[in-house]
Amino acid sequence: MKGLKNYHVSKLKKSENYESWKKNIINVLKVKDLWMIISKKLKKSTSLSFNVLTADKKKYITDVQHWKDRNNRVSDIIDFSCEKKLRIHIIKAESIIKMWSILKTQYEQLNLIILFLTIKKLTQTKQLNFKFI
């Protein structure tokens, strides 16, 4: 829980709190200067591949290590902010971007279904009330 030490973020509990969890995690990552990993503003390295003739090997290694360190920190923060039973979905994600995408796919879309069902129920209720008038 090292990554969330000074911040209170409720654990992700499926779709019931996904939107508030997402907002809180984004804020934590921004404060810790880690959001750029998920927003894809920080690339794995400045060059797509290491070229022995043109690249500075020391800088390349430093860039890659910097990216790995930040990626691991973001992974820990997200992992610890999910309930244990939800971690099964993200445990084998190859990257933090994939992890974020999995959670978004799993739980954000469910909110749309819940919204649709709520609107449908409200519409049915209005129709039932209208019949009594």
C-alpha positions in Angstrom: 0.0 0.0 0.0 3.1 2.2 -0.2 1.8 4.0 -3.3 -1.4 5.2 -1.5 0.1 6.0 1.8 -1.0 9.7 1.9 -4.2 9.3 -0.1 -7.5 7.7 0.6 -8.8 5.8 -2.4 -11.7 3.4 -1.9 -10.9 0.0 -3.4 -12.4 -0.7 -6.7 -15.6 -2.9 -6.2 -16.6 -3.7 -9.8 -18.8 -1.1 -11.5 -20.5 0.2 -8.4 -17.7 2.6 -7.7 -15.6 2.5 -10.9 -16.2 6.2 -11.8 -15.2 7.6 -8.4 -12.3 5.1 -8.2 -11.0 6.1 -11.6 -11.2 9.8 -10.8 -9.4 9.3 -7.5 -6.7 7.1 -9.0 -6.1 9.6 -11.8 -5.7 12.3 -9.2 -3.2 10.2 -7.2 -1.2 9.4 -10.3 -1.1 13.0 -11.3 0.1 14.2 -7.9 2.8 11.5 -7.9 3.7 12.5 -11.5 2.8 9.1 -12.8 -0.3 9.7 -14.9 1.9 10.2 -18.0 2.5 6.5 -18.2 -1.2 5.7 -18.7 -1.9 8.8 -20.8 1.0 7.6 -23.1 2.9 10.8 -22.8 5.9 9.0 -21.4 7.1 6.4 -23.9 9.1 3.3 -22.9 12.2 4.9 -24.4 12.9 8.0 -26.4 14.0 5.8 -29.3 11.9 2.9 -30.7 15.0 0.7 -30.8 18.5 1.0 -29.6 20.9 1.8 -32.5 24.5 1.2 -31.5 25.9 3.8 -34.0 23.6 6.7 -33.2 22.3 6.4 -29.7 23.8 7.1 -26.4 23.7 3.7 -24.6 23.9 5.2 -21.1 20.9 7.6 -21.8 18.9 4.7 -23.4 19.5 2.5 -20.3 18.5 5.4 -18.0 15.4 6.1 -20.0 14.3 2.5 -20.0 15.0 2.1 -16.2 13.1 5.4 -15.5 10.1 4.1 -17.5 10.2 0.6 -15.8 10.4 2.3 -12.3 7.3 4.5 -13.0 5.5 1.6 -14.7 6.0 -0.6 -11.6 4.9 2.2 -9.2 1.7 2.7 -11.2 1.1 -1.0 -11.3 1.4 -1.3 -7.5 -0.9 1.7 -6.9 -3.6 0.2 -9.2 -3.1 -3.3 -7.9 -3.5 -2.2 -4.2 -6.5 -0.1 -5.0 -8.5 -3.0 -6.3 -10.3 -5.6 -4.2 -8.4 -8.9 -4.1 -11.1 -10.7 -6.1 -10.8 -8.2 -9.0 -7.0 -8.6 -9.3 -7.5 -11.8 -11.3 -8.4 -9.6 -14.3 -5.2 -7.6 -14.3 -2.6 -9.9 -12.8 -1.2 -11.0 -16.1 -1.4 -7.7 -18.0 1.8 -7.1 -20.0 1.8 -3.4 -19.3 0.1 -0.8 -17.2 -1.8 0.6 -20.2 -3.2 -2.9 -20.8 -4.1 -3.1 -17.1 -5.9 0.2 -17.3 -7.7 -0.9 -20.4 -8.9 -4.2 -18.9 -10.4 -2.4 -15.9 -12.0 0.2 -18.1 -13.5 -2.5 -20.3 -14.7 -4.6 -17.4 -16.3 -2.0 -15.3 -17.0 1.2 -17.3 -19.3 -0.6 -19.8 -21.2 -2.1 -16.9 -22.1 1.4 -15.8 -23.7 2.0 -19.2 -25.8 -1.2 -18.8 -26.9 -0.1 -15.3 -27.8 3.4 -16.6 -29.8 1.8 -19.4 -31.7 -0.5 -17.0 -32.4 2.4 -14.7 -33.7 4.6 -17.5 -35.8 1.7 -18.7 -37.3 1.2 -15.2 -38.0 4.9 -14.8 -39.7 4.9 -18.2 -41.9 2.0 -17.2 -42.7 3.6 -13.9 -43.8 6.8 -15.7 -46.0 4.8 -18.0 -47.6 3.0 -15.1 -48.2 6.3 -13.2 -49.7 7.8 -16.4 -52.3 5.0 -16.6 -53.6 6.0 -13.1 -54.2 9.6 -13.9 
